[in-house]
Amino acid sequence: GESVGLHLPTLSVQEGDNSIINCAYSNSASDYFIWYKQESGKGPQFIIDIRSNMDKRQGQRVTVLLNKTVKHLSLQIAATQPGDSAVYFCAENQDNAGNMLTFGGGTRLMVKP
Amino acid sequence: EPEVTQTPSHQVTQMGQEVILRCVPISNHLYFYWYRQILGQKVEFLVSFYNNEISEKSEIFDDQFSVERPDGSNFTLKIRSTKLEDSAMYFCASSERGGRQPQHFGDGTRLSIL
């Protein structure tokens, strides 16, 4: 899920399939993680969060998995719909950084009808 | 559903001029934030604000930047003397409490410095 310069990684899925968006984080002191969805012309929209004392959390059609051993976070979207097309960001809150969120580079999800 | 609102949606300003970006956080939220996103880059933290004072700020938030809560509803970001590199999307966010709480974002102000 990390960007390289101006290029966003893109995930293209068929409508109805499940999507998995990945994010690697680098700071082992991070203890809180959020997934955001950003549609064109809009701000980041909260999807789901997870604390470091958990390894899985489920919401409506979404599941976040946290693997602290390899510092990896994933967002699973079940039965992906065209309205899910957007850029997805993971953000982390480091234990010693107050309320500051550090964002990843984003992944573009494209859903084909 | 309550939301963070930002005005204007697009601001065009001459280099060297002052600009004020405005935000109305969600009404029962106590923590307020500004982030920015330069085109094609990551969202970057600028500042957090609680109880009428700055609680954290990043290296980006230098003396040219200031924040204020002038009344019970507005939260503003002022850039005193804008530079070309200040061109970006500026997002305001708020959270109900501090700590490990979701931050809810507005739709941003696109600032273009000419």
Interface residues (C-beta under 8 A of the other chain):
Chain A: S3 G5 L6 D31 Y32 I34 Y36 G41 K42 G43 P44 Q45 F46 D49 R51 F89 A91 N93 A97 G98 N99 M100 L101 T102 F103 G104 G105 G106
Chain B: V4 Q6 Y31 Y33 Y35 G40 Q41 K42 V43 E44 F45 S48 S55 E56 S58 F91 A93 S95 G98 G99 R100 Q101 P102 Q103 H104 F105 G106 D107 G108
